Amino acid sequence: MNDDSRDAGPAVAPRPRRSPEGPGGVPAGAPRGLDSPSFYNELAWIEIESGTGDARAAVDHAARALAATPRNPDVLDSYGWALHHAGRSREALPLLERAFAGKPRMFCIHYHLGEVYAALGNGARAEWHLREQMRLFPRTSEARRAEQSLRRRGLAVTGTPAATGPKRS
């Protein structure tokens, strides 16, 4: 057992694969021509955000997208978020930090970083990112999730993060 198994990241129950892979690793039934990084990135996102997806499949899809586009912030975010959902938050953090560095105004990055920092026990950084998500993107589902996350942690949801950035702890 490695240290990542102790991360408090959310677990998504695995489900039987409905579409086994066909030739070339493309899911059977996928239209021809969709064997691309964006296709696999979207598959990963759907697995995670559907609420019933397979986190391990999401990791596999996102890894395939990342192999083709290793500097793409959107793919880095998807891969990091998939790893977090698979209970591998320690591995997720550097990927999400790279995504943030490459695209700091990504609509979901602060929420994702906040949740991963929380799973790793860094409450100050988690709180800062969750509040920043609410400040920058107040009318999004990620802002609502950030607010719920703060409430679960017993933190007030009024106010905004300090302008200086997250505290190191």
VENVENKA-V428174 format. One record per helix or strand of 3 or more residues. SS is the DSSP state (~ for helix, > for strand). FROM is the first residue (numbers start at 1). LEN is the number of residues. Records with the same first field share a line. If there is no record, write none. Layout:
BEGIN
SS->FROM-LEN ; FROM-LEN
END
This chain:
BEGIN
~->3-4 ; 23-3 ; 37-13 ; 55-14 ; 73-13 ; 89-14 ; 109-11 ; 123-14 ; 141-12
END
